[in-house]
């Protein structure tokens, strides 16, 4: 594909993706975007969301590594038996969590001092080991250090095995209502430009 066409495709995708980000309203939810059938914690759930609108309660706290924890409880979604999720996030060297990426985490609270930590569990289930990465998009603290708002996405590998994956979004009083996946319109536009580029190359090679 010519460089100009490639740049156009990337720009189109970027613009369309940007339009999927909303800053209106406040959002609280836990979403398992996708997980493998072998994920012990996420249990193969896909497009699964719980929120206060469904009767779920989100309780944040500050954990002993200066990080942030959540206990999320509510009535099981139809077809599931989960009535509790629990999470803990921590930064290396017990630093206060801030906006940005945190790569190569270990399972909280057993992480090395120089590594971030993450704990991800559901009713009756947690992994002995875990790895992956998380990104914090928003975090706000009160005068006493309490959690006022939080937004994070993460990929969790149970027992440090990429086959046991879960892709999860957490929002708490968050103003950043982002949709990380490309819309079908973005994919269609990008695909059309790629196809046009292939036809262009075939004509030039004829």
C-alpha positions as CSV (number, residue, x, y, z in Angstrom):
1,X,0.0,0.0,0.0
2,X,1.4,3.5,-0.9
3,X,2.5,5.5,2.2
4,X,-0.1,8.2,1.5
5,X,-2.9,5.6,1.5
6,X,-1.6,4.0,4.6
7,X,-1.5,7.3,6.4
8,X,-5.1,8.0,5.2
9,X,-6.2,4.6,6.6
10,X,-4.6,5.2,9.9
11,X,-6.0,8.7,10.2
12,X,-9.5,7.5,9.4
13,X,-9.2,4.8,12.0
14,X,-7.9,7.3,14.6
15,X,-10.7,9.8,13.9
16,X,-13.4,7.1,14.0
17,X,-12.0,5.7,17.2
18,X,-11.9,9.1,18.8
19,X,-15.5,9.6,18.1
20,X,-16.2,6.6,20.3
21,X,-14.9,8.4,23.4
22,X,-17.5,10.2,25.5
23,X,-16.9,12.6,28.4
24,X,-20.5,13.0,29.3
25,X,-21.9,11.6,32.5
26,X,-20.5,9.5,35.3
27,X,-19.9,5.7,34.8
28,X,-19.5,2.9,37.3
29,X,-19.2,-0.6,36.0
30,X,-17.1,-3.8,35.7
31,X,-16.9,-5.3,32.2
32,X,-15.3,-8.6,31.2
33,X,-14.7,-7.8,27.6
34,X,-13.4,-11.2,26.8
35,X,-11.9,-14.2,28.5
36,X,-10.7,-17.6,27.7
37,X,-12.6,-20.7,28.8
38,X,-9.6,-21.6,30.9
39,X,-9.6,-18.3,32.8
40,X,-10.2,-19.6,36.4
41,X,-11.5,-16.2,37.6
42,X,-13.4,-14.9,34.5
43,X,-14.7,-18.3,33.6
44,X,-14.9,-17.7,29.8
45,X,-17.3,-14.7,30.2
46,X,-17.6,-12.3,27.2
47,X,-19.4,-8.9,27.0
48,X,-20.3,-9.3,30.7
49,X,-21.1,-6.1,32.6
50,X,-22.3,-5.4,36.1
51,X,-23.2,-1.9,37.4
52,X,-25.2,-0.1,40.1
53,X,-28.1,-0.1,37.7
54,X,-28.1,-4.0,38.0
55,X,-28.1,-3.8,41.9
56,X,-24.3,-4.1,42.3
57,X,-22.4,-2.2,44.9
58,X,-18.8,-0.9,44.3
59,X,-16.8,-0.4,47.4
60,X,-13.3,1.1,46.9
61,X,-10.5,1.2,49.5
62,X,-6.8,2.0,49.9
63,X,-4.8,-1.2,50.3
64,X,-1.7,-1.7,52.4
65,X,0.7,-1.2,49.4
66,X,-0.6,2.4,49.0
67,X,-2.7,1.1,46.1
68,X,-6.4,0.8,45.4
69,X,-8.8,-2.1,46.0
70,X,-12.4,-2.8,45.1
71,X,-15.0,-5.2,46.4
72,X,-17.9,-5.5,44.0
73,X,-21.0,-7.4,45.1
74,X,-24.5,-8.0,43.7
75,X,-27.1,-10.4,42.3
76,X,-25.7,-12.9,39.8
77,X,-26.2,-12.2,36.2
78,X,-28.6,-14.7,34.5
79,X,-26.7,-17.8,33.6
80,X,-23.9,-17.1,36.1
81,X,-23.2,-17.8,39.8
82,X,-20.9,-14.9,40.5
83,X,-22.0,-12.5,43.2
84,X,-18.6,-11.0,44.1
85,X,-15.6,-9.6,42.3
86,X,-12.5,-8.3,44.1
87,X,-9.5,-6.4,42.8
88,X,-6.4,-4.7,44.1
89,X,-4.0,-2.5,42.1
90,X,-0.6,-1.3,43.3
91,X,2.4,0.6,41.8
92,X,6.1,-0.4,42.2
93,X,7.8,0.6,45.4
94,X,4.4,1.3,47.1
95,X,4.1,4.6,45.1
96,X,0.6,6.1,44.9
97,X,-1.2,5.0,41.7
98,X,-1.3,7.6,39.0
99,X,-2.5,7.7,35.4
100,X,-0.4,5.7,33.0
101,X,0.6,2.1,32.0
102,X,1.8,-0.5,34.4
103,X,3.4,-3.4,32.6
104,X,4.6,-6.8,33.8
105,X,2.6,-7.0,37.0
106,X,2.7,-9.9,39.5
107,X,-0.2,-11.1,41.6
108,X,-0.9,-8.7,44.5
109,X,0.2,-8.8,47.3
110,X,3.1,-11.1,46.4
111,X,4.7,-8.8,43.8
112,X,8.4,-7.9,43.9
113,X,9.0,-4.4,45.2
114,X,10.0,-3.0,41.7
115,X,6.9,-4.6,40.0
116,X,3.3,-3.4,39.9
117,X,0.7,-5.7,41.5
118,X,-2.8,-6.7,40.5
119,X,-5.2,-9.1,42.2
120,X,-8.3,-10.2,40.3
121,X,-10.8,-12.6,41.8
122,X,-14.4,-13.7,41.7
123,X,-16.7,-15.7,44.0
124,X,-14.6,-18.4,45.4
125,X,-11.8,-18.0,42.9
126,X,-8.4,-16.5,42.6
127,X,-5.2,-17.5,40.9
128,X,-2.0,-18.4,42.8
129,X,0.1,-16.6,40.2
130,X,-0.8,-13.9,37.7
131,X,0.8,-11.7,35.1
132,X,-0.2,-9.1,32.5
133,X,-0.5,-5.3,32.4
134,X,-2.9,-2.6,33.3
135,X,-3.5,1.0,32.4
136,X,-5.0,3.6,34.6
137,X,-6.9,6.2,32.7
138,X,-8.3,8.2,35.6
139,X,-7.7,8.3,39.4
140,X,-8.9,11.0,41.9
141,X,-8.3,11.0,45.6
142,X,-10.0,12.9,48.3
143,X,-8.4,15.0,51.0
144,X,-7.9,11.9,53.2
145,X,-6.6,9.7,50.4
146,X,-10.0,8.1,49.7
147,X,-10.8,7.0,46.2
148,X,-13.2,9.4,44.5
149,X,-12.9,8.2,40.9
150,X,-11.0,5.4,39.1
151,X,-10.8,4.1,35.6
152,X,-8.5,1.2,34.5
153,X,-8.3,-1.5,31.8
154,X,-6.2,-4.7,32.2
155,X,-5.3,-8.0,30.7
156,X,-4.9,-10.8,33.3
157,X,-3.1,-14.1,32.7
158,X,-4.0,-16.6,35.3
159,X,-1.1,-18.7,36.6
160,X,1.0,-16.5,34.3
161,X,-0.3,-18.5,31.3
162,X,-1.4,-16.3,28.3
163,X,-3.9,-19.1,27.4
164,X,-5.8,-18.2,30.7
165,X,-6.6,-14.6,29.7
166,X,-9.2,-12.1,30.8
167,X,-9.6,-8.6,29.3
168,X,-11.4,-6.3,31.8
169,X,-12.5,-2.7,32.2
170,X,-13.2,-1.1,35.6
171,X,-14.9,2.3,36.0
172,X,-15.8,4.0,39.2
173,X,-17.4,7.4,39.2
174,X,-15.5,7.9,36.0
175,X,-16.0,10.7,33.5
176,X,-14.0,8.8,30.9
177,X,-16.6,6.6,29.2
178,X,-14.2,5.2,26.7
179,X,-14.9,2.4,24.2
180,X,-11.5,0.8,23.4
181,X,-12.6,-1.3,20.5
182,X,-12.9,0.0,17.0
183,X,-16.4,0.5,15.8
184,X,-17.6,-1.5,12.8
185,X,-17.6,1.8,10.8
186,X,-13.9,2.2,11.6
187,X,-13.1,-1.4,10.5
188,X,-15.2,-1.0,7.3
189,X,-13.4,2.3,6.4
190,X,-10.0,0.9,7.1
191,X,-10.8,-2.3,5.2
192,X,-12.0,-0.3,2.2
193,X,-8.7,1.7,2.1
194,X,-6.6,-1.5,2.4
195,X,-8.6,-3.0,-0.5
196,X,-8.1,0.1,-2.5
197,X,-4.4,-0.1,-1.8
198,X,-4.2,-3.7,-3.0
199,X,-6.0,-2.8,-6.2
200,X,-3.7,0.1,-6.7
201,X,-0.6,-2.1,-6.4
202,X,-2.1,-4.7,-8.8
203,X,-2.6,-2.0,-11.4
204,X,1.0,-0.7,-11.0
205,X,2.3,-4.3,-11.3
206,X,0.3,-5.1,-14.5
